[in-house]
Amino acid sequence: MRPPAWLLGVTGAAGLVAVVELAPRAGLVDERYLPPFSAMVAALAEQAATAEFWQSLLETLRGWAIGLAIAMAAGVVLGIVIGGLPLVRAALDSTIEFLRPIPSVALIPLAVLLFGTDMRSTLLLVVYASFWQVLVQVLYGVRDVDPVARQTARSYRFRRLTRVRTVVWPTALPYVLTGFRLGAAVALVLEITGELIIGSPGLGKQIAVSQTSGAVASMYALVIVVGLIGVAVNVVARATERRALRWHPSIRLEAP
């Protein structure tokens, strides 16, 4: 009988912890560069006892949440508008394909020029990166609407907002939630990256400060916190997706 997925996950994590704990103690790696896991946990406990750590955590979560909310709102609205107007979509396809692959980190000089090291600089990167994740998914969702259902709504002379609510939205919702899940992960990556490079307030800045001051254990402790936030974001996004799409065949098939 195959063990449950959560047990396999816990076993894998325990194995990684054991490797990180034993490798420095056995002399396989220099403790100056990779301290034992127990030292990281001790450093994390010290960090958790300071107000600076919690303030940095709140700054990171605030920047992530605001950036993701802006990207979701803009991506959903523009995706439905552009996707619902074939001429507009055809006119903007090349522009979207040109802008979408541009790495957000390439905008760092512009962000610093506009906002300095303020939180808005990192927010610009977060919004830009996650916006494309949402927009592209919504465009796919609008394109996937059944033409027969669309024509039927027009035949009954539904208003445009009614067509969006009753025809477009149910089809696009799975794509919207996929964009939310992808955008949430990308937003966190860019939030930490912006804090690391630009120096805006947050955990990324604390990681950079710990690295430059030689506090390696503290640096790894903060990296662990960021990793745990990423896991929590993914879990929440998937739970939201399952709850909102419990009627959808793809979610029903996952049920035991």
N, C-alpha and C positions, 0 to 999 in steps of 0.2 A: 504494500500500500504506500502510495506516494505521500510524504509528509506535507503538511499545509505550507502555503507560500510564505506566510509570516514567519514560520519556524526556519525555513531556508534563509530568509532574509536576516533574521537574528543570528543564525549560524555564520553567515558570511561576514556580518559586521563584527562578531566576536573574533573571527579569524583575523580580520584586519587589525583589530585592537591588539591581539596577541603579537602579531608581527611587529607593529610599531613599538610595543613595549619591550620585546626581546631583542630586536635587531641592534639598538644602541647598546644595550647591556652586554651583548655578546661581542661587541666590537666590530660588527659588520658595517656600521656607519658611525660617523663622528657625532657625539652627543651635542657638539656645538651647533650642528646643522639640523639634526633630528633628535630632539630629546625624547626620553621614554614617554609613553602615553600617560603614565601616572603624573609626570611632571607637568604635562599639558593640563590635566584635570586640576592639579593644585593651582596652577596659574589662572585657570578659569574661575576657580573659587575665589581667588584674590580679586580678580576683575569684577566678579559679581557683587563684591562687597563695596564697590565704589559707585558713587553717583554718576561719574563720568561714563562708565560702561552703559548704564541704563539710558542716559541721555543720548549716547551715540546710537544705541539700539532703536530708540524711538525716532531719531532723525532718519535712520535708514528705512524703517518701516513707513514712516510718513512720506518720504520721497518716493518710495516704491508704490505706495497706494495712490498717491496723487497722480503720478505719471501714468500708472496703469488705468486709472479712471478716465483721464483725459484721452488716452489712446483708444480705450474701448468706446467712449462716446463718439469721438471723431470717426473711428473706423467703422462703426455700425451705421451711423447716419450717412456718411459719404459712400459706404459700400452699397447701401440700399438705393441711394439716389443714382449713383453711377451705374450700378448693375441694372437698374430698372429703365434706364434710357440707353438703348443700343447705340445710338449715334454718339452720345457722350462717352460711353465706354470705348467705342472704337477710336475716338479721338484721343483718349487718355491712356490707352493701352501702352503705347511706346513710352510715354512719360513715366508711367508707373514702373515699367520694366527697367527704365534707366535709373530711377531714384531708389528703388527697393534694394538693389545689391550694395549700395554705398554703405560701408561700415560706419556705425555710429561714432566710433572712436575717431574717425576722420574729421568729425565736427568739433572735436575738443578745442582746437585753436579758435574757431568761431565762437564757441560757447564762452570761453574764457575772455575773449575780446568783448563780448556783449555784457556778460554778467560777472566777470572776475571769478573768484572762488566761492561765490554764493551758491546756495542750494539750487537756484534756477539753472545754473550751468549743467549740473547733473540731471536735472529734470528735463532739459532739452534733449539729452542723449536718450533718456528712458522713453520719453514720448515718441521720439523718432523711430527707435528700434522696435518698440512693441506695436506702434501704429500699423506698420506694414504687415505684421503677423495677423492682426485683426482684419484689416482691409481686404487682404487677398482671400482669406477664408470667407468673408461675407460675400465677396464677388462670386466665389464658387457656389455659395449657397443660393444666391439669387439666380444664377444661371441654371441651377438644378431644379427650379420650379417647373412643375408639369405644365407644358404649353396648353393642354386641354383645360386645366383648372384656371389658368390665366385668361384664356379666351372665354370661358364660362362666366367668370367674374365681370369681364367687359360686356358680355351679352346682357347680363342682368343690370348693367350700368351702376356697378358698385363705384363709390367714390374712391379716389386714389388711396386715401388713408385706410379705407375699409379693405381694399385689395391687399395693401401691405400687411394689415393686421390678420386677415383671415386666410390669405393665400401665400404671400411671400414669407411672412415671419415663421410659420410652423416648419416650412422647408428649410429656411436659413438658420433656424435656432441651433441645430447640431453643429453647424459650421461656426456660428458665433461662439459657442462654448469651446470648440476646439481652438479658435483664435484666442479666447480668454486664457485657456490653459497654456498655450504656447507663449502668449504675450506676458503672462505672469512670470514665467521662468526667465524670459529674455529681459524683462524689466528689472528683475533682481540682479541679474548679471551686470547690466549696464549701471545700475545704482551703485554697486560695489566698485565697478571699474572707474566710474566717475569720481567717487570719493577717494580712491587710491591715487589716481593720476592728477585730478584737479585739486584735491585737498578740501573739498566741501565736507561739512560735518557729517559724521556717521562712522559705522564700523570699518569701512574701507580706509578712512583716514587714520583710525586707531591702529589698523594693521600696518600701515606705512610707518607710523611713528614707532611702533614696537620693533619693526625691522631695522630702522635706522639707528635706534638706540641699543640694539643688540639684545633685546628681550625676546629671544627666539621662542621660548616656551609660551609667553603671552601671545606672540604672533600666531602660533599654531592654535592656541586656545580660541582666539577670535575667528580663525579660519573654520574651526569646528562649529562655532556658533552660526556662522554664515551657512555652512553646510546643513545644519539642522533647520535653519529658516527655509532653505531651499526644499528640503524634504517636506516641511509643513505646508509650504505653498503648493507643492504638487499634490499632496494629500487633500487639501481643501479644494483645489481646483477640480480634482477627479470626483470628490464627493458632491460638489456643486453640479457637475456634469451629470452624474447618475441621478441626482434628485430631480433636476430640471427636466431630464429626458427619460424618466421612468416609463413613459408611454411609448418610447421609441423602440423599434425592433432590435436595434443594435445593443441597447441596454438590457432588454428582456432576455436576449440570448445569453448574456453574461450571468444571469441569475442561476444559482444552483438548482 
